[in-house]
Amino acid sequence: MKTADEQNRVQANERKNLRTPLIVLRMKLESKGNTFFGYAKNISRGGMFISSINPQEPGAQFKVEFPLPEPFNSTIKCACEVVWKRLWEPKTKYEPGMGLKFLDLSNDSADKIDSWVKM
């Protein structure tokens, strides 16, 4: 089994889209009738990282909703899938959470995310 540090190096090499770090972006996630909130730490047109001490399992799918700040002032809504998770480990610099892939993000929403990332 790979350590968190080894897993992060592999994940970083698989990224295809420019990402921007976020301080905190409050997320609304809905799965099987349950709603929970999480915090996004980075985002791209392809997906995002959600910081969580209880990440969902890879393959889990749910709806996600989050606001884009000025100057876009719009809410992004789409389905996503967990593609990887990272559990808490002592003495690692990486925080626990999960990587999400957007499944049905509209081109308009993807373009807004791209524009925001490039600002």
C-alpha positions in Angstrom: 0.0 0.0 0.0 1.3 3.5 -0.9 2.0 6.1 1.7 0.1 9.4 1.5 3.2 11.1 0.2 3.7 8.5 -2.6 0.0 8.7 -3.5 0.1 12.5 -3.7 3.0 12.4 -6.1 1.1 10.1 -8.5 -2.1 12.2 -8.3 -0.2 15.4 -9.0 1.2 13.8 -12.2 -2.3 12.7 -13.4 -3.8 16.2 -13.4 -4.8 17.5 -16.8 -6.3 20.9 -16.0 -4.9 24.0 -14.3 -6.0 24.3 -10.7 -6.2 27.1 -8.3 -5.8 26.8 -4.5 -8.7 28.1 -2.5 -8.7 29.4 1.0 -12.1 27.8 1.7 -15.1 27.3 -0.5 -18.1 26.0 1.3 -19.7 23.1 -0.7 -23.1 21.5 -0.5 -23.1 17.8 -1.4 -26.1 15.5 -1.7 -26.0 11.8 -1.6 -28.8 9.3 -1.2 -31.1 11.9 0.3 -28.5 13.2 2.8 -27.0 16.7 2.6 -23.6 17.5 4.0 -21.2 20.4 3.7 -17.5 20.3 3.0 -14.7 22.6 2.1 -13.0 22.7 -1.3 -9.2 23.4 -1.2 -8.6 23.5 -5.0 -10.6 23.4 -8.2 -10.3 23.0 -11.9 -12.7 22.5 -14.8 -12.3 18.7 -14.3 -12.9 18.5 -10.5 -11.8 19.5 -7.1 -10.3 18.4 -3.8 -12.6 18.4 -0.7 -10.9 18.4 2.7 -12.6 15.9 5.0 -11.7 13.6 7.8 -14.4 11.2 6.5 -13.9 11.1 2.8 -16.3 9.1 0.7 -15.2 5.9 -1.1 -13.8 6.0 -4.6 -16.7 5.4 -7.1 -19.3 7.2 -4.9 -21.4 9.6 -6.9 -23.4 12.6 -5.7 -24.6 16.1 -6.5 -22.4 19.0 -5.7 -23.3 22.7 -5.5 -21.0 25.6 -4.9 -20.9 29.4 -5.6 -18.3 31.1 -7.8 -17.3 34.5 -6.3 -16.9 37.9 -8.0 -17.1 38.6 -10.8 -19.0 35.5 -11.8 -21.6 35.4 -9.0 -23.1 32.1 -10.1 -23.8 28.8 -8.5 -22.3 25.6 -10.1 -24.4 22.5 -9.8 -23.4 19.1 -11.2 -22.9 15.4 -10.5 -19.4 14.2 -9.4 -17.6 11.0 -8.6 -15.0 10.3 -6.0 -11.8 9.2 -7.8 -9.5 9.0 -4.8 -9.4 9.5 -1.1 -6.7 10.2 1.4 -7.2 9.2 5.0 -5.6 11.1 7.9 -2.1 9.9 8.7 0.1 11.2 11.5 3.2 13.1 10.5 2.2 13.9 6.9 1.9 17.3 5.4 -1.1 16.3 3.4 -4.6 16.7 4.8 -7.3 14.0 4.5 -10.0 14.3 1.9 -11.1 13.2 -1.5 -10.6 14.1 -5.2 -13.8 14.6 -7.1 -14.3 14.4 -10.9 -17.2 16.4 -12.4 -19.4 14.2 -14.4 -22.0 16.5 -16.1 -20.6 20.0 -15.8 -21.9 22.2 -18.6 -19.4 23.9 -20.9 -20.6 27.3 -19.7 -19.8 26.3 -16.1 -16.5 24.8 -17.0 -15.5 28.0 -18.9 -16.4 30.1 -15.8 -14.3 27.8 -13.6 -11.4 28.1 -16.1 -11.7 31.9 -16.2 -11.8 32.1 -12.4 -8.8 29.8 -12.0 -6.8 32.0 -14.4 -7.5 35.2 -12.6 
